[in-house]
Amino acid sequence: MPDESKIENKSEKDLLMRVMTHLRDVKMIKDRTNDEIEPMKKTVMLFKKHQIKMQEDYLVDLENSRIALVDVSEKALGPVKESILNLQKKEAANIKDRLRKF
């Protein structure tokens, strides 16, 4: 019969991996989206330079979107990172133990 602590450890490890994957995805999406905002701003400025009329001020919309994205990603990344820190340290120690035993 499997050891209860190993089952719990496996469950914690799976949960930690899912959370870390989610955090990585949030960071990648945030970075990729932020990288795309600047070219969009340049395009809107080019439209304005050539006096192409737009119904909305897209520069303001883009900046507001960027700020909202940063806020959402900080809310997703900040507290979650802090809450999984102990599990990350525990898993790092487990990996080191497995390497020593190898």
C-alpha positions as CSV (number, residue, x, y, z in Angstrom):
1,M,0.0,0.0,0.0
2,P,1.4,3.5,-0.9
3,D,2.7,5.7,1.8
4,E,0.1,8.4,2.8
5,S,2.8,11.1,2.9
6,K,4.0,10.2,-0.6
7,I,0.4,10.5,-2.0
8,E,0.0,13.9,-0.3
9,N,3.4,14.9,-1.6
10,K,2.4,13.8,-5.1
11,S,-0.8,15.7,-4.8
12,E,1.0,18.9,-3.6
13,K,3.5,18.5,-6.4
14,D,0.8,18.2,-9.1
15,L,-1.0,21.2,-7.6
16,L,2.3,23.2,-7.5
17,M,3.1,22.4,-11.1
18,R,-0.4,23.4,-12.3
19,V,-0.1,26.7,-10.4
20,M,3.4,27.4,-11.7
21,T,2.2,26.7,-15.2
22,H,-0.7,29.1,-14.8
23,L,1.7,31.8,-13.5
24,R,4.1,31.2,-16.4
25,D,1.1,31.5,-18.8
26,V,-0.1,34.8,-17.2
27,K,3.4,36.2,-17.4
28,M,3.9,35.2,-21.1
29,I,0.5,36.6,-22.1
30,K,1.2,39.8,-20.3
31,D,4.7,40.2,-21.8
32,R,3.5,39.3,-25.3
33,T,0.5,41.7,-25.1
34,N,2.6,44.5,-23.8
35,D,5.0,44.0,-26.7
36,E,2.1,44.4,-29.1
37,I,0.8,47.6,-27.6
38,E,3.7,49.8,-28.7
39,P,3.3,49.0,-32.4
40,M,-0.4,49.6,-32.2
41,K,0.3,53.0,-30.6
42,K,2.7,53.9,-33.4
43,T,0.0,52.9,-35.9
44,V,-2.6,55.1,-34.3
45,M,-0.1,58.0,-34.2
46,L,0.6,57.4,-37.9
47,F,-3.1,57.6,-38.6
48,K,-3.3,60.9,-36.7
49,K,-0.3,62.3,-38.6
50,H,-2.1,61.6,-41.9
51,Q,-5.3,63.1,-40.5
52,I,-7.3,59.9,-40.6
53,K,-10.3,60.5,-38.4
54,M,-11.2,57.9,-35.8
55,Q,-14.4,57.8,-33.7
56,E,-12.4,57.1,-30.5
57,D,-9.1,58.1,-29.0
58,Y,-7.4,54.7,-29.4
59,L,-4.2,55.9,-27.7
60,V,-6.1,56.4,-24.5
61,D,-7.8,53.0,-24.9
62,L,-4.5,51.3,-25.5
63,E,-2.9,52.9,-22.5
64,N,-5.9,52.0,-20.3
65,S,-5.7,48.4,-21.6
66,R,-2.0,48.2,-20.8
67,I,-2.6,49.5,-17.3
68,A,-5.5,47.1,-16.7
69,L,-3.4,44.2,-18.0
70,V,-0.6,45.1,-15.6
71,D,-3.0,45.3,-12.7
72,V,-4.6,42.0,-13.4
73,S,-1.3,40.2,-13.9
74,E,0.1,41.7,-10.6
75,K,-3.0,40.5,-8.8
76,A,-2.6,37.0,-10.3
77,L,1.1,36.8,-9.9
78,G,1.9,38.6,-6.6
79,P,-0.2,36.9,-3.9
80,V,-0.1,33.5,-5.6
81,K,3.7,33.6,-5.8
82,E,4.0,34.3,-2.1
83,S,1.5,31.6,-1.2
84,I,3.4,28.9,-3.1
85,L,6.9,29.9,-2.0
86,N,7.0,27.3,0.8
87,L,5.9,24.5,-1.6
88,Q,8.5,25.6,-4.1
89,K,11.2,25.4,-1.5
90,K,10.0,22.0,-0.3
91,E,10.0,20.7,-3.9
92,A,13.5,22.1,-4.5
93,A,14.7,20.2,-1.4
94,N,13.0,17.0,-2.6
95,I,14.7,17.3,-6.0
96,K,18.1,17.9,-4.4
97,D,17.5,14.8,-2.2
98,R,16.6,12.7,-5.3
99,L,19.8,13.9,-7.0
100,R,22.0,13.1,-4.1
101,K,20.4,9.6,-3.9
102,F,21.0,9.1,-7.6
